[in-house]
Amino acid sequence: MNGWFRTAADEDSAFTEAVQIRDTIAPLLIEEASRRITLADQAALAERLEKVRKTRESKAAFDFIWACWDLHAYFADIGKVGLLNTLYLSIMDVCTTYVSEKL
């Protein structure tokens, strides 16, 4: 699996597969986060989402990618499920690295 993660960022098919895996496990992540989210988490997510909106509007592609990454990483951490979080963030890393390299 480590080998796949190392080479995946360079391959179109690996990116597609990473997105499919992310989309499959995202509902589990959402379920876990929804059980544990606090008002402080909601405020922190709103701030991060606003940063995503601003970077999208500014058309700063790299800033947008990392703002999205930060939003996903914070959300993943809310659920506190170690293996799920690690897998999700590893998949997100493949996706962001792939898109960054294509830009």
DSSP file (Angstrom, degrees, kcal/mol; ACC not computed):
  #  RESIDUE AA STRUCTURE BP1 BP2  ACC     N-H-->O    O-->H-N    N-H-->O    O-->H-N    TCO  KAPPA ALPHA  PHI   PSI    X-CA   Y-CA   Z-CA
    1    1 A M     >        0   0    0      0, 0.0     4,-2.2     0, 0.0     5,-0.2   0.000 360.0 360.0 360.0 -39.5    0.0    0.0    0.0
    2    2 A N  H  >  +     0   0    0      1,-0.2     4,-2.1     2,-0.2     5,-0.1   0.892 360.0  53.4 -60.2 -38.1    2.8    2.4    0.8
    3    3 A G  H  > S+     0   0    0      1,-0.2     4,-1.8     2,-0.2    -1,-0.2   0.895 106.7  51.5 -62.7 -40.4    4.2    1.8   -2.7
    4    4 A W  H  > S+     0   0    0      1,-0.2     4,-2.2     2,-0.2    -2,-0.2   0.928 109.5  49.7 -62.8 -44.7    0.8    2.7   -4.2
    5    5 A F  H  X S+     0   0    0     -4,-2.2     4,-0.6     1,-0.2    -1,-0.2   0.879 109.4  52.6 -62.4 -37.4    0.7    6.0   -2.3
    6    6 A R  H  < S+     0   0    0     -4,-2.1    -1,-0.2     1,-0.2    -2,-0.2   0.879 120.5  31.3 -67.0 -37.2    4.2    6.9   -3.4
    7    7 A T  H >< S+     0   0    0     -4,-1.8     3,-1.6     1,-0.1     4,-0.3   0.646  99.4  83.2 -95.4 -15.7    3.5    6.4   -7.1
    8    8 A A  H >< S+     0   0    0     -4,-2.2     3,-1.5     1,-0.3     7,-0.2   0.813  78.3  66.4 -62.3 -32.6   -0.2    7.4   -7.2
    9    9 A A  T 3< S+     0   0    0     -4,-0.6    -1,-0.3     1,-0.3    92,-0.1   0.690 102.8  48.7 -65.2 -16.1    0.4   11.1   -7.4
   10   10 A D  T <  S+     0   0    0     -3,-1.6     2,-0.5    -4,-0.1    -1,-0.3   0.492  98.0  79.8 -99.5  -4.9    1.9   10.7  -10.9
   11   11 A E    <>  -     0   0    0     -3,-1.5     4,-1.9    -4,-0.3     5,-0.1  -0.897  61.9-151.9-116.4 129.7   -0.7    8.5  -12.4
   12   12 A D  H  > S+     0   0    0     -2,-0.5     4,-2.2     1,-0.2     5,-0.2   0.913 101.4  50.5 -59.5 -44.0   -4.1    9.6  -13.9
   13   13 A S  H  > S+     0   0    0      1,-0.2     4,-2.3     2,-0.2    -1,-0.2   0.864 108.2  52.6 -66.2 -34.5   -5.7    6.2  -13.1
   14   14 A A  H  > S+     0   0    0      2,-0.2     4,-2.7     1,-0.2    -1,-0.2   0.875 107.5  52.5 -68.0 -36.3   -4.5    6.3   -9.5
   15   15 A F  H  X S+     0   0    0     -4,-1.9     4,-2.4    -7,-0.2    -2,-0.2   0.942 109.8  48.1 -62.3 -46.6   -6.0    9.8   -9.1
   16   16 A T  H  X S+     0   0    0     -4,-2.2     4,-2.0     1,-0.2    -2,-0.2   0.914 113.6  47.6 -59.4 -43.5   -9.3    8.5  -10.3
   17   17 A E  H  X S+     0   0    0     -4,-2.3     4,-2.5     2,-0.2    -1,-0.2   0.895 109.6  53.2 -64.8 -40.6   -9.1    5.5   -8.0
   18   18 A A  H  X S+     0   0    0     -4,-2.7     4,-2.8     1,-0.2    -2,-0.2   0.904 108.7  49.5 -61.8 -41.5   -8.2    7.8   -5.1
   19   19 A V  H  X S+     0   0    0     -4,-2.4     4,-2.7     2,-0.2    -1,-0.2   0.906 110.5  50.7 -64.8 -41.0  -11.2    9.9   -5.7
   20   20 A Q  H  X S+     0   0    0     -4,-2.0     4,-1.5     2,-0.2    -2,-0.2   0.911 112.4  46.3 -62.5 -42.3  -13.4    6.8   -5.8
   21   21 A I  H  X S+     0   0    0     -4,-2.5     4,-2.3     2,-0.2     5,-0.3   0.932 112.5  50.3 -66.1 -45.2  -12.0    5.6   -2.5
   22   22 A R  H  X S+     0   0    0     -4,-2.8     4,-1.9     1,-0.2    -2,-0.2   0.926 110.3  49.8 -58.1 -45.2  -12.4    9.0   -0.9
   23   23 A D  H  < S+     0   0    0     -4,-2.7    -1,-0.2     1,-0.2    -2,-0.2   0.809 111.1  51.0 -64.4 -29.1  -16.0    9.2   -2.1
   24   24 A T  H  < S+     0   0    0     -4,-1.5     4,-0.3    -5,-0.2    -1,-0.2   0.885 116.9  36.3 -75.5 -40.2  -16.7    5.7   -0.6
   25   25 A I  H >X S+     0   0    0     -4,-2.3     4,-1.9     1,-0.2     3,-0.5   0.637  95.4  85.2 -90.9 -12.9  -15.2    6.4    2.8
   26   26 A A  H 3X S+     0   0    0     -4,-1.9     4,-2.9    -5,-0.3     5,-0.2   0.888  85.1  56.6 -56.8 -41.8  -16.4   10.0    3.2
   27   27 A P  H 3> S+     0   0    0      0, 0.0     4,-2.3     0, 0.0    -1,-0.2   0.880 106.9  50.2 -59.8 -34.6  -19.8    9.0    4.5
   28   28 A L  H <> S+     0   0    0     -3,-0.5     4,-2.3    -4,-0.3    -2,-0.2   0.920 111.5  48.1 -65.1 -43.0  -18.2    7.0    7.3
   29   29 A L  H  X S+     0   0    0     -4,-1.9     4,-2.6     1,-0.2     5,-0.2   0.912 111.8  49.5 -62.8 -43.5  -16.1   10.0    8.1
   30   30 A I  H  X S+     0   0    0     -4,-2.9     4,-2.6     2,-0.2    -1,-0.2   0.906 109.8  51.8 -63.0 -42.4  -19.1   12.3    8.1
   31   31 A E  H  X S+     0   0    0     -4,-2.3     4,-1.0    -5,-0.2    -2,-0.2   0.926 112.5  44.7 -60.6 -46.0  -21.0    9.9   10.3
   32   32 A E  H >X S+     0   0    0     -4,-2.3     4,-0.8     1,-0.2     3,-0.5   0.917 114.6  48.4 -66.4 -42.6  -18.2    9.8   12.9
   33   33 A A  H >X S+     0   0    0     -4,-2.6     4,-1.8     1,-0.2     3,-0.9   0.887 105.6  58.0 -65.6 -37.8  -17.7   13.6   12.8
   34   34 A S  H 3< S+     0   0    0     -4,-2.6    -1,-0.2     1,-0.3    -2,-0.2   0.777 103.4  54.5 -65.6 -24.2  -21.4   14.3   13.2
   35   35 A R  H << S+     0   0    0     -4,-1.0    -1,-0.3    -3,-0.5    -2,-0.2   0.759 120.8  28.5 -75.2 -25.2  -21.4   12.3   16.5
   36   36 A R  H << S+     0   0    0     -3,-0.9    -2,-0.2    -4,-0.8    -1,-0.1   0.476  83.3 127.2-118.4  -5.1  -18.6   14.4   18.0
   37   37 A I     <  -     0   0    0     -4,-1.8     2,-0.2    -5,-0.1    38,-0.0  -0.288  38.6-163.0 -65.1 139.2  -18.8   17.9   16.4
   38   38 A T     >  -     0   0    0      1,-0.1     4,-2.3     0, 0.0     5,-0.1  -0.633  35.9-102.9-111.5 171.8  -18.9   20.8   18.9
   39   39 A L  H  > S+     0   0    0     -2,-0.2     4,-2.2     1,-0.2     5,-0.2   0.881 124.6  53.9 -62.1 -37.0  -20.0   24.4   18.4
   40   40 A A  H  > S+     0   0    0      2,-0.2     4,-2.4     1,-0.2    -1,-0.2   0.900 108.0  49.7 -64.1 -39.7  -16.3   25.3   18.4
   41   41 A D  H  > S+     0   0    0      2,-0.2     4,-2.8     1,-0.2     5,-0.2   0.912 108.9  52.7 -63.3 -42.4  -15.7   22.8   15.6
   42   42 A Q  H  X S+     0   0    0     -4,-2.3     4,-2.2     1,-0.2    -2,-0.2   0.908 110.7  47.0 -61.0 -41.5  -18.6   24.3   13.7
   43   43 A A  H  X S+     0   0    0     -4,-2.2     4,-2.1     2,-0.2    -1,-0.2   0.914 112.4  49.6 -65.7 -42.5  -17.1   27.7   14.0
   44   44 A A  H  X S+     0   0    0     -4,-2.4     4,-2.1     1,-0.2    -2,-0.2   0.891 111.3  49.1 -64.7 -39.3  -13.6   26.5   12.9
   45   45 A L  H  X S+     0   0    0     -4,-2.8     4,-2.8     2,-0.2    -1,-0.2   0.894 108.3  54.0 -66.5 -39.3  -15.1   24.7    9.9
   46   46 A A  H  X S+     0   0    0     -4,-2.2     4,-2.1    -5,-0.2    -2,-0.2   0.901 108.7  49.5 -61.7 -40.5  -17.0   27.9    8.9
   47   47 A E  H  X S+     0   0    0     -4,-2.1     4,-1.8     2,-0.2    -1,-0.2   0.929 112.7  46.7 -62.6 -45.2  -13.7   29.8    9.0
   48   48 A R  H  X S+     0   0    0     -4,-2.1     4,-2.0     1,-0.2    -2,-0.2   0.888 110.9  52.0 -66.2 -38.6  -12.0   27.3    6.9
   49   49 A L  H  X S+     0   0    0     -4,-2.8     4,-2.4     1,-0.2    -1,-0.2   0.886 107.1  53.2 -64.9 -38.1  -14.9   27.1    4.4
   50   50 A E  H  X S+     0   0    0     -4,-2.1     4,-2.6     1,-0.2    -1,-0.2   0.887 107.2  51.9 -62.8 -38.6  -14.8   30.9    4.1
   51   51 A K  H  X S+     0   0    0     -4,-1.8     4,-2.5     2,-0.2     5,-0.2   0.893 107.7  52.3 -65.0 -38.6  -11.1   30.6    3.3
   52   52 A V  H  X S+     0   0    0     -4,-2.0     4,-2.2    15,-0.2    -2,-0.2   0.939 110.7  48.0 -60.2 -46.9  -11.9   28.1    0.6
   53   53 A R  H  X S+     0   0    0     -4,-2.4     4,-2.5     1,-0.2    -2,-0.2   0.927 112.5  48.1 -60.0 -46.2  -14.5   30.5   -0.9
   54   54 A K  H  X S+     0   0    0     -4,-2.6     4,-2.0     1,-0.2    -1,-0.2   0.910 112.5  47.3 -64.4 -42.3  -12.0   33.4   -0.9
   55   55 A T  H  X>S+     0   0    0     -4,-2.5     5,-1.4     2,-0.2     4,-0.6   0.853 111.6  51.8 -70.1 -31.8   -9.2   31.5   -2.5
   56   56 A R  H ><5S+     0   0    0     -4,-2.2     3,-0.8    -5,-0.2    -2,-0.2   0.936 111.3  47.1 -65.9 -45.0  -11.6   30.1   -5.1
   57   57 A E  H 3<5S+     0   0    0     -4,-2.5    -2,-0.2     1,-0.2    -1,-0.2   0.842 110.4  52.2 -64.8 -33.6  -12.8   33.7   -5.9
   58   58 A S  H 3<5S-     0   0    0     -4,-2.0    -1,-0.2    -5,-0.2    -2,-0.2   0.602 103.9-133.4 -78.1 -10.4   -9.2   34.9   -6.1
   59   59 A K  T <<5 +     0   0    0     -3,-0.8     2,-1.3    -4,-0.6    -3,-0.2   0.758  52.8 150.6  61.5  26.5   -8.3   32.2   -8.5
   60   60 A A     >< -     0   0    0     -5,-1.4     4,-2.6     1,-0.2    -1,-0.2  -0.743  28.1-168.3 -87.7  92.5   -5.2   31.4   -6.5
   61   61 A A  H  > S+     0   0    0     -2,-1.3     4,-2.6     1,-0.2    -1,-0.2   0.881  79.6  44.5 -56.6 -49.1   -5.1   27.7   -7.4
   62   62 A F  H  > S+     0   0    0      1,-0.2     4,-2.3     2,-0.2    -1,-0.2   0.901 114.0  50.3 -66.1 -39.0   -2.5   26.5   -5.0
   63   63 A D  H  > S+     0   0    0      1,-0.2     4,-2.1     2,-0.2    -1,-0.2   0.895 110.8  50.9 -63.3 -38.6   -4.0   28.5   -2.1
   64   64 A F  H  X S+     0   0    0     -4,-2.6     4,-2.5    -9,-0.3    -2,-0.2   0.930 108.6  51.1 -63.2 -46.3   -7.4   27.0   -3.0
   65   65 A I  H  X S+     0   0    0     -4,-2.6     4,-2.3     1,-0.2    -2,-0.2   0.929 114.1  43.3 -57.5 -46.6   -5.9   23.4   -3.0
   66   66 A W  H  X S+     0   0    0     -4,-2.3     4,-2.4     2,-0.2    -1,-0.2   0.807 110.7  54.9 -74.7 -28.3   -4.4   23.9    0.5
   67   67 A A  H  X S+     0   0    0     -4,-2.1     4,-2.0    -5,-0.2   -15,-0.2   0.903 110.7  46.7 -67.0 -40.3   -7.5   25.7    1.9
   68   68 A C  H  X S+     0   0    0     -4,-2.5     4,-2.6     2,-0.2     5,-0.2   0.919 111.3  51.9 -64.5 -43.6   -9.5   22.6    0.8
   69   69 A W  H  X S+     0   0    0     -4,-2.3     4,-2.9     1,-0.2     5,-0.2   0.927 109.2  49.9 -57.7 -46.1   -6.9   20.3    2.3
   70   70 A D  H  X S+     0   0    0     -4,-2.4     4,-2.3     2,-0.2    -1,-0.2   0.890 110.6  50.1 -61.9 -40.7   -7.1   22.2    5.6
   71   71 A L  H  X S+     0   0    0     -4,-2.0     4,-2.3     2,-0.2    -1,-0.2   0.941 113.8  44.4 -62.5 -48.7  -10.9   22.0    5.6
   72   72 A H  H  X S+     0   0    0     -4,-2.6     4,-2.8     1,-0.2    -2,-0.2   0.906 112.8  51.7 -63.1 -42.7  -10.8   18.2    5.0
   73   73 A A  H  X S+     0   0    0     -4,-2.9     4,-1.7    -5,-0.2    -1,-0.2   0.911 111.1  46.9 -64.1 -42.3   -8.0   17.6    7.5
   74   74 A Y  H  X S+     0   0    0     -4,-2.3     4,-1.1    -5,-0.2    -1,-0.2   0.939 113.6  48.6 -64.2 -45.5   -9.9   19.5   10.3
   75   75 A F  H >X S+     0   0    0     -4,-2.3     4,-0.8     1,-0.2     3,-0.7   0.912 109.6  52.2 -61.2 -43.2  -13.1   17.7    9.5
   76   76 A A  H >X S+     0   0    0     -4,-2.8     3,-0.6     1,-0.2     4,-0.5   0.868 105.6  55.9 -61.2 -36.4  -11.4   14.3    9.5
   77   77 A D  H >< S+     0   0    0     -4,-1.7     3,-0.6     1,-0.2    -1,-0.2   0.759  93.6  69.0 -70.0 -24.5   -9.9   15.0   12.9
   78   78 A I  H << S+     0   0    0     -4,-1.1    -1,-0.2    -3,-0.7    -2,-0.2   0.895  94.4  56.0 -61.0 -39.5  -13.3   15.7   14.5
   79   79 A G  H << S-     0   0    0     -4,-0.8    -1,-0.2    -3,-0.6    -2,-0.2   0.744  88.8-151.2 -68.9 -25.0  -14.3   12.0   14.2
   80   80 A K    <<  +     0   0    0     -3,-0.6     2,-0.7    -4,-0.5    -3,-0.1   0.815  46.0 139.1  57.5  34.7  -11.3   10.7   16.1
   81   81 A V     >  -     0   0    0     -5,-0.4     4,-3.1     1,-0.2     5,-0.3  -0.893  39.9-158.7-110.1 101.0  -11.2    7.4   14.3
   82   82 A G  H  > S+     0   0    0     -2,-0.7     4,-2.6     1,-0.2     5,-0.2   0.858  83.3  39.2 -50.6 -56.6   -7.5    6.8   13.7
   83   83 A L  H  > S+     0   0    0      1,-0.2     4,-2.6     2,-0.2     5,-0.2   0.919 118.4  48.3 -66.0 -43.5   -7.4    4.3   10.9
   84   84 A L  H  > S+     0   0    0      2,-0.2     4,-2.8     1,-0.2     5,-0.2   0.930 113.7  47.4 -61.4 -46.0  -10.3    6.0    9.0
   85   85 A N  H  X S+     0   0    0     -4,-3.1     4,-2.9     2,-0.2     5,-0.3   0.926 112.6  49.3 -61.3 -45.3   -8.7    9.4    9.4
   86   86 A T  H  X S+     0   0    0     -4,-2.6     4,-2.1    -5,-0.3    -2,-0.2   0.919 113.8  45.2 -62.1 -44.7   -5.3    8.2    8.3
   87   87 A L  H  X S+     0   0    0     -4,-2.6     4,-2.4     2,-0.2    -2,-0.2   0.935 114.7  48.4 -64.4 -46.5   -6.7    6.5    5.2
   88   88 A Y  H  X S+     0   0    0     -4,-2.8     4,-2.5    -5,-0.2    -2,-0.2   0.936 114.2  44.9 -60.4 -48.0   -8.9    9.5    4.3
   89   89 A L  H  X S+     0   0    0     -4,-2.9     4,-2.1     2,-0.2    -1,-0.2   0.835 111.1  53.9 -69.5 -31.4   -6.1   12.0    4.7
   90   90 A S  H  X S+     0   0    0     -4,-2.1     4,-1.9    -5,-0.3    -1,-0.2   0.916 110.7  46.7 -65.3 -42.1   -3.6    9.7    2.8
   91   91 A I  H  X S+     0   0    0     -4,-2.4     4,-2.2     2,-0.2    -2,-0.2   0.916 111.7  50.8 -64.6 -43.1   -6.1    9.6   -0.1
   92   92 A M  H  X S+     0   0    0     -4,-2.5     4,-3.0     1,-0.2     5,-0.2   0.875 107.2  54.9 -62.1 -36.3   -6.6   13.4    0.1
   93   93 A D  H  X S+     0   0    0     -4,-2.1     4,-2.5     2,-0.2     5,-0.3   0.909 106.6  50.3 -63.9 -41.7   -2.8   13.8    0.0
   94   94 A V  H  X S+     0   0    0     -4,-1.9     4,-2.3     2,-0.2    -2,-0.2   0.934 113.3  47.0 -59.2 -45.8   -2.7   11.7   -3.2
   95   95 A C  H  X S+     0   0    0     -4,-2.2     4,-2.5     2,-0.2     5,-0.2   0.933 114.3  44.4 -64.1 -47.7   -5.4   13.9   -4.7
   96   96 A T  H  X S+     0   0    0     -4,-3.0     4,-2.6     1,-0.2    -1,-0.2   0.886 114.2  50.0 -68.3 -37.0   -3.9   17.3   -3.7
   97   97 A T  H  X S+     0   0    0     -4,-2.5     4,-2.5    -5,-0.2    -1,-0.2   0.925 111.4  49.4 -64.9 -43.4   -0.4   16.2   -4.8
   98   98 A Y  H  X S+     0   0    0     -4,-2.3     4,-2.0    -5,-0.3    -2,-0.2   0.948 114.0  44.3 -59.3 -50.8   -1.7   15.1   -8.2
   99   99 A V  H  X S+     0   0    0     -4,-2.5     4,-1.8     1,-0.2    -1,-0.2   0.908 112.7  52.4 -64.6 -41.2   -3.6   18.3   -8.8
  100  100 A S  H  < S+     0   0    0     -4,-2.6    -1,-0.2     1,-0.2    -2,-0.2   0.913 110.3  48.0 -60.1 -42.5   -0.7   20.4   -7.6
  101  101 A E  H  < S+     0   0    0     -4,-2.5    -1,-0.2     1,-0.2    -2,-0.2   0.849 109.2  53.2 -69.2 -32.6    1.7   18.6  -10.0
  102  102 A K  H  <        0   0    0     -4,-2.0    -1,-0.2     1,-0.3    -2,-0.2   0.817 360.0 360.0 -70.5 -29.6   -0.8   19.0  -12.9
  103  103 A L     <        0   0    0     -4,-1.8    -1,-0.3    -5,-0.2    -2,-0.2   0.490 360.0 360.0 -74.4 360.0   -0.9   22.8  -12.2
